[in-house]
């Protein structure tokens, strides 16, 4: 009996193996792994879909498409690079909320001149699945955040490099204000004698007097020898740095609506009127010198108890006790407590909104009522306010951002190669097409 059971079991196994072999022969492989990327994979179906999308895009641009054996490996490399970056983003906690995604889609739709609803309808009509498109946009947003976060921190602009740029012709152009000018030109003929030149200069002074109370554009139409005369002498918007040197000196000190004294150039005498100016002006920002005491609720102290304690401290200051001493003793903000709660001079956007709202509204030396932020409950005192010119800081920040952007693409490619070199990547097929 025992031998029969063994024989029966063996027969069942053999029959099962035969049946399984026949079934496997009939199964079609629907997908396969084309590449291993660290702990992740790239599927053949992903590669095929991306190649098809690239070919469709190339056809729209009417460009000659490369053959599959050339395009395939390039597309696979792009997928591998994206997978590395996406995993890096997920591991770092980079997430795109539905609200952020919807805002991005609204911008995309707006750029196409459509509402979001119409844009999504158009996507469906083109045969795309909206959910897949949303995930693709989400992935692109994650890639952008990962790249900016990783690459920007690698880029360093030295103070000397920034100074050299600002002193260059391009730097002066970048930081130069835009001016909207009108011009009246009284030309001086070549070889004119001194008496003729003086007569033209006198006429320029007369026109200046008329222009102070009259219509500058009408005078330009009547008397200007410049090619813009029929447009009322309008030169339009120009970068101040683009103007001739003698113009720059005259326009720099002009008030809006003012007209320059006659300016002598090789062409003749010019009257310039400044209609508008953009940029380059003094950037006055209100700053506050503030100090605070922070106490946060905990397991044994609820919100009500925390507020009551801060009210007591507020009353002590009102009764003459020293704010700084109380801050050193009670404040739970380790960064400012040792300095008596002082936060230094602020700039807009430096603190959380609740903090800035209170700082902007209380009077000098007033102790605020307790207010809450994400860090806990505060009382605050503003001891000074001032208007500070940040035009130089703004100009330098603008120039620094430009230099960073110029270095970004080059540094991005270096970083992408580095993360690929450091990753474990195995291509499962030499034919990635």
VEXNUKE-86002 format. One record per residue (C-alpha): residue in one letter; residue number from 1; z, x, y. Coordinates in steps of 0.02 Angstrom, whole numbers. Layout:
! VEXNUKE-86002
aa: A, i: NUM, pz: Z, px: X, py: Y .
...
! end
This chain:
! VEXNUKE-86002
aa: X, i: 1, pz: 0, px: 0, py: 0 .
aa: X, i: 2, pz: 44, px: 141, py: 116 .
aa: X, i: 3, pz: -124, px: 225, py: 85 .
aa: X, i: 4, pz: -214, px: 60, py: 121 .
aa: X, i: 5, pz: -125, px: 43, py: 288 .
aa: X, i: 6, pz: -176, px: 219, py: 337 .
aa: X, i: 7, pz: -356, px: 186, py: 285 .
aa: X, i: 8, pz: -357, px: 20, py: 379 .
aa: X, i: 9, pz: -287, px: 104, py: 535 .
aa: X, i: 10, pz: -418, px: 242, py: 524 .
aa: X, i: 11, pz: -555, px: 114, py: 502 .
aa: X, i: 12, pz: -495, px: 17, py: 656 .
aa: X, i: 13, pz: -491, px: 177, py: 761 .
aa: X, i: 14, pz: -666, px: 226, py: 705 .
aa: X, i: 15, pz: -733, px: 54, py: 742 .
aa: X, i: 16, pz: -647, px: 54, py: 911 .
aa: X, i: 17, pz: -719, px: 226, py: 953 .
aa: X, i: 18, pz: -893, px: 169, py: 902 .
aa: X, i: 19, pz: -878, px: 12, py: 1008 .
aa: X, i: 20, pz: -810, px: 112, py: 1157 .
aa: X, i: 21, pz: -952, px: 237, py: 1143 .
aa: X, i: 22, pz: -1079, px: 98, py: 1144 .
aa: X, i: 23, pz: -994, px: 16, py: 1294 .
aa: X, i: 24, pz: -989, px: 180, py: 1392 .
aa: X, i: 25, pz: -1173, px: 205, py: 1361 .
aa: X, i: 26, pz: -1204, px: 36, py: 1444 .
aa: X, i: 27, pz: -1088, px: 68, py: 1595 .
aa: X, i: 28, pz: -1170, px: 128, py: 1754 .
aa: X, i: 29, pz: -1073, px: 250, py: 1861 .
aa: X, i: 30, pz: -1049, px: 158, py: 2026 .
aa: X, i: 31, pz: -969, px: 302, py: 2124 .
aa: X, i: 32, pz: -912, px: 480, py: 2103 .
aa: X, i: 33, pz: -812, px: 612, py: 2194 .
aa: X, i: 34, pz: -927, px: 724, py: 2294 .
aa: X, i: 35, pz: -792, px: 836, py: 2372 .
aa: X, i: 36, pz: -606, px: 870, py: 2358 .
aa: X, i: 37, pz: -522, px: 900, py: 2527 .
aa: X, i: 38, pz: -342, px: 959, py: 2503 .
aa: X, i: 39, pz: -258, px: 806, py: 2424 .
aa: X, i: 40, pz: -399, px: 688, py: 2474 .
aa: X, i: 41, pz: -577, px: 655, py: 2414 .
aa: X, i: 42, pz: -747, px: 612, py: 2484 .
aa: X, i: 43, pz: -848, px: 488, py: 2381 .
aa: X, i: 44, pz: -1036, px: 490, py: 2353 .
aa: X, i: 45, pz: -1044, px: 313, py: 2424 .
aa: X, i: 46, pz: -967, px: 373, py: 2587 .
aa: X, i: 47, pz: -1094, px: 512, py: 2599 .
aa: X, i: 48, pz: -1238, px: 395, py: 2561 .
aa: X, i: 49, pz: -1181, px: 269, py: 2693 .
aa: X, i: 50, pz: -1162, px: 403, py: 2825 .
aa: X, i: 51, pz: -1333, px: 479, py: 2786 .
aa: X, i: 52, pz: -1413, px: 307, py: 2799 .
aa: X, i: 53, pz: -1327, px: 280, py: 2968 .
aa: X, i: 54, pz: -1386, px: 449, py: 3032 .
aa: X, i: 55, pz: -1565, px: 414, py: 2978 .
aa: X, i: 56, pz: -1559, px: 245, py: 3065 .
aa: X, i: 57, pz: -1498, px: 327, py: 3224 .
aa: X, i: 58, pz: -1633, px: 461, py: 3215 .
aa: X, i: 59, pz: -1768, px: 328, py: 3193 .
aa: X, i: 60, pz: -1709, px: 239, py: 3351 .
aa: X, i: 61, pz: -1727, px: 401, py: 3449 .
aa: X, i: 62, pz: -1904, px: 427, py: 3381 .
aa: X, i: 63, pz: -1858, px: 605, py: 3328 .
aa: X, i: 64, pz: -1927, px: 688, py: 3173 .
aa: X, i: 65, pz: -1790, px: 673, py: 3041 .
aa: X, i: 66, pz: -1748, px: 825, py: 2932 .
aa: X, i: 67, pz: -1771, px: 805, py: 2743 .
aa: X, i: 68, pz: -1622, px: 743, py: 2638 .
aa: X, i: 69, pz: -1590, px: 916, py: 2563 .
aa: X, i: 70, pz: -1560, px: 981, py: 2740 .
aa: X, i: 71, pz: -1471, px: 830, py: 2815 .
aa: X, i: 72, pz: -1359, px: 795, py: 2664 .
aa: X, i: 73, pz: -1254, px: 955, py: 2670 .
aa: X, i: 74, pz: -1234, px: 938, py: 2859 .
aa: X, i: 75, pz: -1171, px: 760, py: 2845 .
aa: X, i: 76, pz: -1053, px: 810, py: 2703 .
aa: X, i: 77, pz: -981, px: 948, py: 2812 .
aa: X, i: 78, pz: -950, px: 821, py: 2949 .
aa: X, i: 79, pz: -860, px: 705, py: 2827 .
aa: X, i: 80, pz: -752, px: 848, py: 2764 .
aa: X, i: 81, pz: -706, px: 898, py: 2942 .
aa: X, i: 82, pz: -664, px: 718, py: 2987 .
aa: X, i: 83, pz: -557, px: 698, py: 2830 .
aa: X, i: 84, pz: -457, px: 854, py: 2875 .
aa: X, i: 85, pz: -426, px: 791, py: 3052 .
aa: X, i: 86, pz: -383, px: 613, py: 3000 .
aa: X, i: 87, pz: -255, px: 676, py: 2874 .
aa: X, i: 88, pz: -184, px: 790, py: 3007 .
aa: X, i: 89, pz: -168, px: 641, py: 3123 .
aa: X, i: 90, pz: -87, px: 528, py: 2994 .
aa: X, i: 91, pz: 37, px: 664, py: 2947 .
aa: X, i: 92, pz: 81, px: 688, py: 3131 .
aa: X, i: 93, pz: 110, px: 501, py: 3153 .
aa: X, i: 94, pz: -46, px: 467, py: 3259 .
aa: X, i: 95, pz: -79, px: 281, py: 3251 .
aa: X, i: 96, pz: -197, px: 167, py: 3347 .
aa: X, i: 97, pz: -125, px: -6, py: 3375 .
aa: X, i: 98, pz: -232, px: -162, py: 3367 .
aa: X, i: 99, pz: -206, px: -185, py: 3555 .
aa: X, i: 100, pz: -271, px: -9, py: 3590 .
aa: X, i: 101, pz: -417, px: -37, py: 3474 .
aa: X, i: 102, pz: -462, px: -202, py: 3558 .
aa: X, i: 103, pz: -457, px: -119, py: 3729 .
aa: X, i: 104, pz: -575, px: 17, py: 3667 .
aa: X, i: 105, pz: -694, px: -113, py: 3595 .
aa: X, i: 106, pz: -691, px: -208, py: 3760 .
aa: X, i: 107, pz: -741, px: -48, py: 3851 .
aa: X, i: 108, pz: -883, px: -19, py: 3726 .
aa: X, i: 109, pz: -942, px: -198, py: 3747 .
aa: X, i: 110, pz: -928, px: -185, py: 3936 .
aa: X, i: 111, pz: -1035, px: -28, py: 3938 .
aa: X, i: 112, pz: -1166, px: -128, py: 3844 .
aa: X, i: 113, pz: -1153, px: -269, py: 3971 .
aa: X, i: 114, pz: -1076, px: -389, py: 3846 .
aa: X, i: 115, pz: -914, px: -480, py: 3819 .
aa: X, i: 116, pz: -814, px: -428, py: 3667 .
aa: X, i: 117, pz: -859, px: -589, py: 3577 .
aa: X, i: 118, pz: -1045, px: -566, py: 3611 .
aa: X, i: 119, pz: -1034, px: -383, py: 3559 .
aa: X, i: 120, pz: -953, px: -425, py: 3392 .
aa: X, i: 121, pz: -1084, px: -560, py: 3363 .
aa: X, i: 122, pz: -1221, px: -432, py: 3395 .
aa: X, i: 123, pz: -1139, px: -313, py: 3271 .
aa: X, i: 124, pz: -1143, px: -448, py: 3138 .
aa: X, i: 125, pz: -1323, px: -493, py: 3176 .
aa: X, i: 126, pz: -1372, px: -311, py: 3149 .
aa: X, i: 127, pz: -1302, px: -323, py: 2972 .
aa: X, i: 128, pz: -1140, px: -227, py: 3002 .
aa: X, i: 129, pz: -969, px: -285, py: 2946 .
aa: X, i: 130, pz: -852, px: -306, py: 3094 .
aa: X, i: 131, pz: -697, px: -248, py: 2999 .
aa: X, i: 132, pz: -786, px: -89, py: 2945 .
aa: X, i: 133, pz: -845, px: -58, py: 3123 .
aa: X, i: 134, pz: -668, px: -81, py: 3190 .
aa: X, i: 135, pz: -601, px: 46, py: 3065 .
aa: X, i: 136, pz: -737, px: 169, py: 3113 .
aa: X, i: 137, pz: -689, px: 154, py: 3297 .
aa: X, i: 138, pz: -506, px: 173, py: 3250 .
aa: X, i: 139, pz: -546, px: 333, py: 3155 .
aa: X, i: 140, pz: -645, px: 400, py: 3303 .
aa: X, i: 141, pz: -497, px: 367, py: 3418 .
aa: X, i: 142, pz: -380, px: 458, py: 3299 .
aa: X, i: 143, pz: -501, px: 605, py: 3290 .
aa: X, i: 144, pz: -507, px: 613, py: 3479 .
aa: X, i: 145, pz: -318, px: 614, py: 3496 .
aa: X, i: 146, pz: -297, px: 746, py: 3362 .
aa: X, i: 147, pz: -430, px: 857, py: 3440 .
aa: X, i: 148, pz: -362, px: 842, py: 3616 .
aa: X, i: 149, pz: -184, px: 870, py: 3558 .
aa: X, i: 150, pz: -225, px: 1023, py: 3454 .
aa: X, i: 151, pz: -360, px: 1104, py: 3560 .
aa: X, i: 152, pz: -291, px: 1078, py: 3735 .
aa: X, i: 153, pz: -129, px: 1167, py: 3691 .
aa: X, i: 154, pz: -230, px: 1320, py: 3638 .
aa: X, i: 155, pz: -318, px: 1335, py: 3807 .
aa: X, i: 156, pz: -231, px: 1443, py: 3937 .
aa: X, i: 157, pz: -288, px: 1461, py: 4118 .
aa: X, i: 158, pz: -201, px: 1607, py: 4203 .
aa: X, i: 159, pz: -150, px: 1595, py: 4387 .
aa: X, i: 160, pz: -270, px: 1738, py: 4427 .
aa: X, i: 161, pz: -414, px: 1649, py: 4339 .
aa: X, i: 162, pz: -376, px: 1491, py: 4438 .
aa: X, i: 163, pz: -366, px: 1586, py: 4603 .
aa: X, i: 164, pz: -531, px: 1674, py: 4569 .
aa: X, i: 165, pz: -616, px: 1508, py: 4534 .
aa: X, i: 166, pz: -547, px: 1426, py: 4692 .
aa: X, i: 167, pz: -608, px: 1572, py: 4796 .
aa: X, i: 168, pz: -783, px: 1564, py: 4721 .
aa: X, i: 169, pz: -925, px: 1466, py: 4798 .
aa: X, i: 170, pz: -915, px: 1339, py: 4658 .
aa: X, i: 171, pz: -727, px: 1322, py: 4679 .
aa: X, i: 172, pz: -744, px: 1292, py: 4865 .
aa: X, i: 173, pz: -877, px: 1162, py: 4828 .
aa: X, i: 174, pz: -764, px: 1073, py: 4702 .
aa: X, i: 175, pz: -616, px: 1063, py: 4819 .
aa: X, i: 176, pz: -718, px: 1023, py: 4973 .
aa: X, i: 177, pz: -700, px: 848, py: 5047 .
aa: X, i: 178, pz: -849, px: 729, py: 5057 .
aa: X, i: 179, pz: -904, px: 681, py: 5233 .
aa: X, i: 180, pz: -1021, px: 543, py: 5292 .
aa: X, i: 181, pz: -1112, px: 609, py: 5445 .
aa: X, i: 182, pz: -1236, px: 558, py: 5578 .
aa: X, i: 183, pz: -1338, px: 684, py: 5678 .
aa: X, i: 184, pz: -1437, px: 697, py: 5839 .
aa: X, i: 185, pz: -1545, px: 854, py: 5850 .
aa: X, i: 186, pz: -1623, px: 916, py: 6010 .
aa: X, i: 187, pz: -1741, px: 1052, py: 5952 .
aa: X, i: 188, pz: -1768, px: 1214, py: 6048 .
aa: X, i: 189, pz: -1949, px: 1276, py: 6039 .
aa: X, i: 190, pz: -1980, px: 1450, py: 5971 .
aa: X, i: 191, pz: -1985, px: 1577, py: 6113 .
aa: X, i: 192, pz: -1905, px: 1459, py: 6239 .
aa: X, i: 193, pz: -1837, px: 1544, py: 6393 .
aa: X, i: 194, pz: -1657, px: 1539, py: 6450 .
aa: X, i: 195, pz: -1689, px: 1404, py: 6580 .
aa: X, i: 196, pz: -1771, px: 1291, py: 6452 .
aa: X, i: 197, pz: -1630, px: 1321, py: 6329 .
aa: X, i: 198, pz: -1501, px: 1280, py: 6462 .
aa: X, i: 199, pz: -1594, px: 1120, py: 6507 .
aa: X, i: 200, pz: -1590, px: 1065, py: 6325 .
aa: X, i: 201, pz: -1405, px: 1108, py: 6314 .
aa: X, i: 202, pz: -1372, px: 1004, py: 6470 .
aa: X, i: 203, pz: -1468, px: 859, py: 6393 .
aa: X, i: 204, pz: -1361, px: 873, py: 6236 .
aa: X, i: 205, pz: -1204, px: 860, py: 6343 .
aa: X, i: 206, pz: -1274, px: 705, py: 6428 .
aa: X, i: 207, pz: -1310, px: 624, py: 6260 .
aa: X, i: 208, pz: -1134, px: 666, py: 6203 .
aa: X, i: 209, pz: -1064, px: 570, py: 6353 .
aa: X, i: 210, pz: -1177, px: 422, py: 6315 .
aa: X, i: 211, pz: -1133, px: 425, py: 6131 .
aa: X, i: 212, pz: -946, px: 418, py: 6168 .
aa: X, i: 213, pz: -966, px: 241, py: 6234 .
aa: X, i: 214, pz: -1136, px: 192, py: 6167 .
aa: X, i: 215, pz: -1227, px: 169, py: 6002 .
aa: X, i: 216, pz: -1245, px: 338, py: 5915 .
aa: X, i: 217, pz: -1377, px: 275, py: 5795 .
aa: X, i: 218, pz: -1483, px: 201, py: 5932 .
aa: X, i: 219, pz: -1476, px: 365, py: 6028 .
aa: X, i: 220, pz: -1527, px: 459, py: 5871 .
aa: X, i: 221, pz: -1678, px: 345, py: 5849 .
aa: X, i: 222, pz: -1729, px: 375, py: 6029 .
aa: X, i: 223, pz: -1698, px: 561, py: 6052 .
aa: X, i: 224, pz: -1665, px: 653, py: 5889 .
aa: X, i: 225, pz: -1798, px: 774, py: 5824 .
aa: X, i: 226, pz: -1725, px: 772, py: 5649 .
aa: X, i: 227, pz: -1818, px: 687, py: 5507 .
aa: X, i: 228, pz: -1674, px: 563, py: 5490 .
aa: X, i: 229, pz: -1700, px: 497, py: 5666 .
aa: X, i: 230, pz: -1778, px: 332, py: 5611 .
aa: X, i: 231, pz: -1626, px: 302, py: 5499 .
aa: X, i: 232, pz: -1512, px: 319, py: 5650 .
aa: X, i: 233, pz: -1481, px: 502, py: 5612 .
aa: X, i: 234, pz: -1385, px: 460, py: 5453 .
aa: X, i: 235, pz: -1361, px: 615, py: 5344 .
aa: X, i: 236, pz: -1262, px: 514, py: 5215 .
aa: X, i: 237, pz: -1122, px: 584, py: 5108 .
aa: X, i: 238, pz: -1119, px: 773, py: 5095 .
aa: X, i: 239, pz: -996, px: 898, py: 5025 .
aa: X, i: 240, pz: -920, px: 988, py: 5174 .
aa: X, i: 241, pz: -952, px: 1152, py: 5083 .
aa: X, i: 242, pz: -1139, px: 1110, py: 5076 .
aa: X, i: 243, pz: -1157, px: 1105, py: 5264 .
aa: X, i: 244, pz: -1212, px: 1253, py: 5370 .
aa: X, i: 245, pz: -1068, px: 1362, py: 5426 .
aa: X, i: 246, pz: -1079, px: 1306, py: 5608 .
aa: X, i: 247, pz: -1070, px: 1124, py: 5551 .
aa: X, i: 248, pz: -917, px: 1157, py: 5442 .
aa: X, i: 249, pz: -818, px: 1230, py: 5586 .
aa: X, i: 250, pz: -859, px: 1080, py: 5695 .
aa: X, i: 251, pz: -831, px: 943, py: 5566 .
aa: X, i: 252, pz: -669, px: 1011, py: 5490 .
aa: X, i: 253, pz: -567, px: 963, py: 5644 .
aa: X, i: 254, pz: -656, px: 800, py: 5686 .
aa: X, i: 255, pz: -563, px: 635, py: 5679 .
aa: X, i: 256, pz: -648, px: 487, py: 5594 .
aa: X, i: 257, pz: -770, px: 411, py: 5719 .
aa: X, i: 258, pz: -770, px: 564, py: 5832 .
aa: X, i: 259, pz: -924, px: 660, py: 5891 .
aa: X, i: 260, pz: -934, px: 849, py: 5899 .
aa: X, i: 261, pz: -974, px: 949, py: 6053 .
aa: X, i: 262, pz: -1155, px: 1014, py: 6052 .
aa: X, i: 263, pz: -1177, px: 1140, py: 5911 .
aa: X, i: 264, pz: -1306, px: 1278, py: 5932 .
aa: X, i: 265, pz: -1408, px: 1329, py: 5781 .
aa: X, i: 266, pz: -1577, px: 1411, py: 5753 .
aa: X, i: 267, pz: -1657, px: 1237, py: 5760 .
aa: X, i: 268, pz: -1579, px: 1183, py: 5924 .
aa: X, i: 269, pz: -1427, px: 1083, py: 5979 .
aa: X, i: 270, pz: -1341, px: 960, py: 5863 .
aa: X, i: 271, pz: -1220, px: 817, py: 5893 .
aa: X, i: 272, pz: -1126, px: 765, py: 5735 .
aa: X, i: 273, pz: -1030, px: 604, py: 5712 .
aa: X, i: 274, pz: -903, px: 589, py: 5571 .
aa: X, i: 275, pz: -909, px: 413, py: 5501 .
aa: X, i: 276, pz: -800, px: 436, py: 5346 .
aa: X, i: 277, pz: -709, px: 569, py: 5247 .
aa: X, i: 278, pz: -657, px: 569, py: 5063 .
aa: X, i: 279, pz: -539, px: 692, py: 4982 .
aa: X, i: 280, pz: -473, px: 855, py: 5050 .
aa: X, i: 281, pz: -345, px: 766, py: 5159 .
aa: X, i: 282, pz: -161, px: 795, py: 5161 .
aa: X, i: 283, pz: -84, px: 709, py: 5009 .
aa: X, i: 284, pz: 88, px: 653, py: 5063 .
aa: X, i: 285, pz: 201, px: 593, py: 4922 .
aa: X, i: 286, pz: 375, px: 522, py: 4943 .
aa: X, i: 287, pz: 504, px: 620, py: 4844 .
aa: X, i: 288, pz: 683, px: 574, py: 4803 .
aa: X, i: 289, pz: 830, px: 689, py: 4770 .
aa: X, i: 290, pz: 933, px: 587, py: 4649 .
aa: X, i: 291, pz: 1081, px: 602, py: 4531 .
aa: X, i: 292, pz: 1143, px: 485, py: 4397 .
aa: X, i: 293, pz: 1273, px: 451, py: 4264 .
aa: X, i: 294, pz: 1209, px: 395, py: 4093 .
aa: X, i: 295, pz: 1316, px: 308, py: 3963 .
aa: X, i: 296, pz: 1236, px: 237, py: 3805 .
aa: X, i: 297, pz: 1306, px: 97, py: 3695 .
aa: X, i: 298, pz: 1363, px: 149, py: 3522 .
aa: X, i: 299, pz: 1450, px: 78, py: 3369 .
aa: X, i: 300, pz: 1616, px: 58, py: 3458 .
aa: X, i: 301, pz: 1552, px: 23, py: 3635 .
aa: X, i: 302, pz: 1434, px: -123, py: 3662 .
aa: X, i: 303, pz: 1325, px: -159, py: 3814 .
aa: X, i: 304, pz: 1461, px: -256, py: 3904 .
aa: X, i: 305, pz: 1590, px: -118, py: 3883 .
aa: X, i: 306, pz: 1463, px: 12, py: 3939 .
aa: X, i: 307, pz: 1421, px: -85, py: 4097 .
aa: X, i: 308, pz: 1606, px: -111, py: 4135 .
aa: X, i: 309, pz: 1639, px: 75, py: 4120 .
aa: X, i: 310, pz: 1496, px: 116, py: 4239 .
aa: X, i: 311, pz: 1558, px: -16, py: 4362 .
aa: X, i: 312, pz: 1728, px: 70, py: 4361 .
aa: X, i: 313, pz: 1646, px: 238, py: 4395 .
aa: X, i: 314, pz: 1543, px: 159, py: 4535 .
aa: X, i: 315, pz: 1702, px: 91, py: 4614 .
aa: X, i: 316, pz: 1785, px: 262, py: 4602 .
aa: X, i: 317, pz: 1643, px: 340, py: 4700 .
aa: X, i: 318, pz: 1656, px: 200, py: 4829 .
aa: X, i: 319, pz: 1842, px: 242, py: 4844 .
aa: X, i: 320, pz: 1801, px: 423, py: 4884 .
aa: X, i: 321, pz: 1797, px: 513, py: 4717 .
aa: X, i: 322, pz: 1666, px: 647, py: 4692 .
aa: X, i: 323, pz: 1507, px: 585, py: 4605 .
aa: X, i: 324, pz: 1467, px: 758, py: 4536 .
aa: X, i: 325, pz: 1638, px: 779, py: 4455 .
aa: X, i: 326, pz: 1628, px: 607, py: 4375 .
aa: X, i: 327, pz: 1452, px: 646, py: 4311 .
aa: X, i: 328, pz: 1512, px: 808, py: 4231 .
aa: X, i: 329, pz: 1652, px: 714, py: 4145 .
aa: X, i: 330, pz: 1568, px: 553, py: 4091 .
aa: X, i: 331, pz: 1378, px: 570, py: 4091 .
aa: X, i: 332, pz: 1295, px: 581, py: 3920 .
aa: X, i: 333, pz: 1137, px: 658, py: 3992 .
aa: X, i: 334, pz: 1165, px: 837, py: 3936 .
aa: X, i: 335, pz: 1020, px: 900, py: 4041 .
aa: X, i: 336, pz: 1096, px: 846, py: 4207 .
aa: X, i: 337, pz: 1283, px: 822, py: 4176 .
aa: X, i: 338, pz: 1327, px: 1005, py: 4203 .
aa: X, i: 339, pz: 1239, px: 997, py: 4372 .
aa: X, i: 340, pz: 1339, px: 847, py: 4427 .
aa: X, i: 341, pz: 1204, px: 726, py: 4371 .
aa: X, i: 342, pz: 1074, px: 802, py: 4487 .
aa: X, i: 343, pz: 893, px: 776, py: 4437 .
aa: X, i: 344, pz: 810, px: 875, py: 4577 .
aa: X, i: 345, pz: 663, px: 819, py: 4681 .
aa: X, i: 346, pz: 559, px: 686, py: 4593 .
aa: X, i: 347, pz: 373, px: 651, py: 4593 .
aa: X, i: 348, pz: 292, px: 483, py: 4548 .
aa: X, i: 349, pz: 280, px: 457, py: 4360 .
aa: X, i: 350, pz: 414, px: 585, py: 4323 .
aa: X, i: 351, pz: 541, px: 456, py: 4260 .
aa: X, i: 352, pz: 535, px: 294, py: 4161 .
aa: X, i: 353, pz: 486, px: 138, py: 4262 .
aa: X, i: 354, pz: 662, px: 63, py: 4269 .
aa: X, i: 355, pz: 728, px: 226, py: 4339 .
aa: X, i: 356, pz: 591, px: 243, py: 4470 .
aa: X, i: 357, pz: 607, px: 62, py: 4525 .
aa: X, i: 358, pz: 792, px: 84, py: 4562 .
aa: X, i: 359, pz: 763, px: 254, py: 4643 .
aa: X, i: 360, pz: 631, px: 180, py: 4760 .
aa: X, i: 361, pz: 735, px: 31, py: 4816 .
aa: X, i: 362, pz: 914, px: 90, py: 4845 .
aa: X, i: 363, pz: 969, px: 157, py: 5014 .
aa: X, i: 364, pz: 1017, px: 338, py: 5043 .
aa: X, i: 365, pz: 1192, px: 375, py: 4972 .
aa: X, i: 366, pz: 1205, px: 199, py: 4899 .
aa: X, i: 367, pz: 1270, px: 190, py: 4719 .
aa: X, i: 368, pz: 1161, px: 74, py: 4618 .
aa: X, i: 369, pz: 1227, px: -63, py: 4507 .
aa: X, i: 370, pz: 1216, px: -19, py: 4321 .
aa: X, i: 371, pz: 1037, px: -34, py: 4256 .
aa: X, i: 372, pz: 964, px: -7, py: 4085 .
aa: X, i: 373, pz: 825, px: 106, py: 4023 .
aa: X, i: 374, pz: 771, px: 160, py: 3850 .
aa: X, i: 375, pz: 906, px: 295, py: 3856 .
aa: X, i: 376, pz: 1054, px: 183, py: 3895 .
aa: X, i: 377, pz: 1141, px: 120, py: 4053 .
aa: X, i: 378, pz: 1141, px: 215, py: 4219 .
aa: X, i: 379, pz: 1212, px: 215, py: 4392 .
aa: X, i: 380, pz: 1113, px: 315, py: 4520 .
aa: X, i: 381, pz: 1129, px: 387, py: 4693 .
aa: X, i: 382, pz: 985, px: 449, py: 4802 .
aa: X, i: 383, pz: 1050, px: 580, py: 4923 .
aa: X, i: 384, pz: 886, px: 628, py: 5011 .
aa: X, i: 385, pz: 706, px: 572, py: 5033 .
aa: X, i: 386, pz: 558, px: 668, py: 5102 .
aa: X, i: 387, pz: 370, px: 661, py: 5123 .
aa: X, i: 388, pz: 293, px: 813, py: 5037 .
aa: X, i: 389, pz: 113, px: 873, py: 5047 .
aa: X, i: 390, pz: 44, px: 893, py: 4871 .
aa: X, i: 391, pz: -138, px: 919, py: 4921 .
aa: X, i: 392, pz: -136, px: 1101, py: 4863 .
aa: X, i: 393, pz: -55, px: 1053, py: 4696 .
aa: X, i: 394, pz: -181, px: 913, py: 4671 .
aa: X, i: 395, pz: -325, px: 1029, py: 4712 .
aa: X, i: 396, pz: -263, px: 1162, py: 4591 .
aa: X, i: 397, pz: -234, px: 1034, py: 4453 .
aa: X, i: 398, pz: -411, px: 968, py: 4477 .
aa: X, i: 399, pz: -483, px: 1143, py: 4465 .
aa: X, i: 400, pz: -376, px: 1184, py: 4314 .
aa: X, i: 401, pz: -433, px: 1027, py: 4224 .
aa: X, i: 402, pz: -614, px: 1075, py: 4256 .
aa: X, i: 403, pz: -587, px: 1249, py: 4184 .
aa: X, i: 404, pz: -498, px: 1175, py: 4033 .
aa: X, i: 405, pz: -642, px: 1056, py: 4000 .
aa: X, i: 406, pz: -765, px: 1200, py: 4008 .
aa: X, i: 407, pz: -668, px: 1295, py: 3876 .
aa: X, i: 408, pz: -636, px: 1140, py: 3770 .
aa: X, i: 409, pz: -799, px: 1131, py: 3671 .
aa: X, i: 410, pz: -797, px: 1314, py: 3627 .
aa: X, i: 411, pz: -613, px: 1309, py: 3576 .
aa: X, i: 412, pz: -642, px: 1148, py: 3478 .
aa: X, i: 413, pz: -772, px: 1232, py: 3368 .
aa: X, i: 414, pz: -657, px: 1380, py: 3337 .
aa: X, i: 415, pz: -514, px: 1263, py: 3289 .
aa: X, i: 416, pz: -624, px: 1159, py: 3174 .
aa: X, i: 417, pz: -679, px: 1315, py: 3082 .
aa: X, i: 418, pz: -499, px: 1375, py: 3067 .
aa: X, i: 419, pz: -434, px: 1213, py: 2989 .
aa: X, i: 420, pz: -580, px: 1213, py: 2868 .
aa: X, i: 421, pz: -547, px: 1393, py: 2817 .
aa: X, i: 422, pz: -364, px: 1353, py: 2787 .
aa: X, i: 423, pz: -398, px: 1197, py: 2682 .
aa: X, i: 424, pz: -435, px: 1182, py: 2496 .
aa: X, i: 425, pz: -612, px: 1115, py: 2483 .
aa: X, i: 426, pz: -714, px: 1096, py: 2325 .
aa: X, i: 427, pz: -891, px: 1028, py: 2331 .
aa: X, i: 428, pz: -926, px: 939, py: 2167 .
aa: X, i: 429, pz: -1116, px: 946, py: 2181 .
aa: X, i: 430, pz: -1236, px: 1072, py: 2257 .
aa: X, i: 431, pz: -1348, px: 926, py: 2300 .
aa: X, i: 432, pz: -1259, px: 832, py: 2439 .
aa: X, i: 433, pz: -1403, px: 717, py: 2475 .
! end
